[in-house]
Amino acid sequence: MNIIQEGKKVFEIEIDALNKTKDIIGDSFSAIVEAITSCEGKIIVTGMGKPGHIAKKIAATLASLGTPAFYLHPAEAMHGDLGMITSKDIVFAISYSGESNEILNILPNIKLIGSKLIALTGNADSTLAKVADICDVFPKFNEACILGLAPTSSTTAALCYGDAIAVVASNIYDFQNLNYSRFHPAGSLGKKLVIKVSDLMAKENNNAIVYENATLKEAIIELSKKGLGIVNVIDKDHNLLGVITDGDLRRQLEKGVDIYHLFVYDVMTKSPKTTTKGQLAVDALKIMKEHNVSCLPVLNEEGICGTIRLQDIIGIGIFL
């Protein structure tokens, strides 16, 4: 056996199944999407065995993209979990044979509850297909299993079919970045869309500030005291005039100058790169990366209001 060729053959068989499934996307798919997007309740996705694992993923994808959904184990449903379903909900059942006993056993109760039933199956003549309010049927294709039995191509096709429903539905909802961030607050993507500079910046007494007539010695003391790696130089109206960083101080020491007789105005970097308190932290990070700096003064309409550091942004899991 050529292991590499056998591995590639699995891909080829499943790709063929996906192409065939793509080609049958039509009125039934449209009807399913319309039913889901107009549903006043939740979408309950169910399946047994390998299709059950796919059903869990489809439910999770629907929920993450704006369609309230959860997975219902059909066997557990027979022991009380049917109480999770209401007449406003849609049950989306996945069974390639359309004859899975665990699925068929709950169909009468779904009808009694009054939920709409959507089916995805490979058998148009199956019990599930005949009972469903809306049904889409897979085309004929081969399972990638050498015996032609284990769910492989069929589960891959079902997964992509579910992704297609979730994505198209999210387009109908006009699902935007802000919506996505609400449902993904712990992930890096969610943080990029939610966390602002104002959430991370050093402010008030924690911010490092000296006035324009201060000596470099005073700036060094403030630099050491606040530990930000930067001191903001301001005028009496709190307008930012410049900054002094650890790097600026090191360069002065390397020159051998008498730092105790210098003023901040002699050393500071004028017109530094800045950000605003309302800007997203990820955008501030982009500025830092682009200009190779590790700190940014933060401005508002009244002048300087804080400092944000690269390590503060990366430290909470925001990366480029």
N, C-alpha and C positions, 0 to 999 in steps of 0.2 A: 504494500500500500504506500502510495506517495502522500505523506502527511500534508504537505503544503498544498498539493492539488486538491485533496479532500476538503481541506479547510476553505479553499477558494470556492469549491463547488457549493458549499453551504451558503456562502454569500450570494452566489449566482442564483441559486434556487429561491432564496428569500427576496432578492432584488426583483426577480421575475414575478413573485407573488405581489410585491408592492406595486409594480407597474400595472399589473392586471387589476389590482384593487383601485388604483388611481383612475384607471380608464372607466370604471363603472360608477364613479362619483357622479350623481345626477339628482333627479327629483327627490328621491328618498332622503338623500343626504341633506338637501335643502329643507325638506319638511322637518327633519330631526333638529336641525339648527334653529329653525323658526320656532319649534315647540319649546326648545330649551331656553331660548332667549326671551320668550314670552311667559315662561313658567313663573307663577306667583309664589311657589314654594322652593323646595330644594331638588337637586338631582341626586337620586340614589343609584349608584352604580353597583351592580352585582354580577358575580360570576363564580364558578367553582373550579378548583384546581389551578392549572396554569392560567386560564382566562381570569381567574379570581385575582391573581397577582397583577395582571394587566388592568383589571377593573380598579384596583387600588390606585395605580399610577394615574389612570384617566381621571378619577375623582380628585386626586391631589392637583393635577394640572388644571382642571376646570376651576377648582377653588382658588388657585393661585392667580388665575387670570380673570377673576371677577364673577364666576358662576358658582354660587353656593352649592357644594356637593360633598358627599361622603360615601364611603364604601360600606356595603351591607353584606355580611357573610350569609349566604342563603341557608346554611344549616342552622346557624344561630338565630336566623329570622324565625324559624319554626319553634323556637323556644322563648319567644317574647320580644325579640328585636323588631318584629313587624310593627310594634308600637312606635317605632321611630318614623313611620311613614304616615303621611296625611293625604287627604284627597287633593290638596293643592300641589303635591309633589309629582315628579316624574321618576319612574323606575326604568333604568337603562340596563337591560340584561344582555350579557355576552355569553354565547354558547355556540361553538362552531357546529356541533351536531344538532343543536336545538332541542335535544332530548335529555339533557342532564337532569337526573331525578331531583336533585336538590333545588334546581331552578323551577322545574315543573310543579313541585310540591307547594311552592308559595304563590303560584300564579292565581289560584282561586281567591286567595285572601287579598291579593293586590287589587283584584277586580272588586271585591267586597268593600275595600277601603275607598275605592273610587279614584285611585291614581292612574294616570296615563302610563301605558307600558310601551317602551321603545325596545326593539330587539336588534341585535347584530349577530347574524348567524351565517353558516355556510350551507344551510339546508332550507330551501324555500318551502319545502313540503313538511317541515317539522312542526311539532305542536307549538313551540315557542313562536315561530313565524306566523302561524295561523291565529294565535291568540293576541298577538301584539297589535297595538293601535297603529304604530308605524314600524316598519321593518326594512332593514337593508341587508342584502344578501351578498356574501363574498362570491367572487367568480371562482371557477375551478382552478386550483393550482396544487402543486405538490408540497407536502411537508418536507423539510430539509432532513429530517430523521432518516437514517438508512433503512428503517422498517416502514417509513411512510406513516408512522402512527403518532409519535410524540408531538405535541403542539410546538411548532417552531415557526414555520412560515405564517401560520394562522394567528399566532399571538403577536408576531411582528406587525402583521397587517392590521390587527385590531388596535395595537398601540398607536400606529400612525393615524389610523382612522379617528381615534379619540383625540389625538393631538390636533388634527385638522378641525374637529368640532370646537375644541377649546379656543384655538387661535382665531377662527372665523367669528365665533361668538364674541370674543374680546374686541374684535374690530367693530362689530355691531354696537357694542357698549361704548366705543371710543375710549377703550382702556388706555390710560396714560401713565407716565412715569410716577406721578404722585399716587395713583391707585396701586401700582405695583409695590411701591415702598411701604404702603400701609399694611400689605399682606406679607412683607418680607423684612421686618425690622431688624432681625438678627443677622442677616446675611450682608456680605460686603456690598452687593448691588443695592440693597435697601438703604444701607448707611450712606452710600454715595448720593442717593436721591433725597435724603431727609436732613442729614446733619449739616448744620451751618457753622460758619466761623464763630458766631456768637456763642455756640454751644461749647466750644473748646478753648477759646482765647483766655489768656491771662488778663484780668481787668482790675480796675480800681487799685487797691493797695498792693495787689500782686503784680501789677504792671510796672515796668522799669522806665522811669521818666526823669530827665533833668532839664533844667531851663538853659536857654542859649548862652547865658553868661556864666555857666558853671565851669569849674576847672575839670581837667581830665581826671584828676585824682578823685573828685566827687563822682564822676561818671563810673570810675573803676569800683568805687565802694557800692554804688547802686547796682552795677553789673554783677558783683559778687553776692550782694544781698538778695537779689531777686532770682538769680540763677537761670535766666532765660537765654543768655548768650547774646543779648542785644539790649541797648539802651536807646530810647526814643528821645530826641532833642526837640523841645517845643518852645514856642514863644509864650508871652503872657496870656494870649487868647487861646492857647492849647492847639495852635496850628502846628503841624509837623514840619520841622525844618530839615531834619536829617536823622541819621542813626549812627551809633557806634557799636560795633560787634566785637566779639572775642578776636576775630581775625584782624580787625583794624588795630586792636591793641597789640597783638603779636607783631604785626608789621612795624609798628612804631618802636617796639623794643628791639627788633632786629636792626633798625636804623641806628640804635644807640642814642636816641634823643632823650633829653631830660623830661620825662613824662609829667613830672610834678610842676613844671612851669608852662604847661600847655593848657589851652582852653578847648572845650568840646568843639567849638566852631572851627578850630584849626585842624581837627582830626576827622570829624564826622563825614559820612557819605551823604552828600546832598542829593535830593530828589530820589530817594530809595523806592524800590518796588513796594507796592502796598496792596491791601485788600480791604473789603468792607465787611461789616458785621453781618450783613444779610446775605453775603455770598456763600455758596455751598463750599464745604470744607474741601471737597475733591477739586474744585476749581482753584482754590488757594494752593492746593498741592501742585496743580499743574503749573502755576506761576513760579513756585519755588523750584520745580524741576527744570523749567525752561530757562530760568536765570541763575541756576546753581546757587541758590541761597537756602538757608535753613530756617529763617524767621521772616515774618512779615508784620509790619505795623498794621493795625486795624483802625480804619477810619469810619466815622459817621458824619452826620450833617454838622456836628459841633466841633469836629476835629478828631484828635487821637482818642481812641477809647479802649485799646487793648493791643495785645501781641499774640500771634499764633505761631506755633513752631511745627516744623515738619514732623518731629517725633510725637507730637500730640495727635496728629492726624493718623499717622501710620499705627500708633499705639492702640487705636480703637478698631483697627482692621480695614482701613481705607487705603487701597493701593491703586496705582495706575497700571 
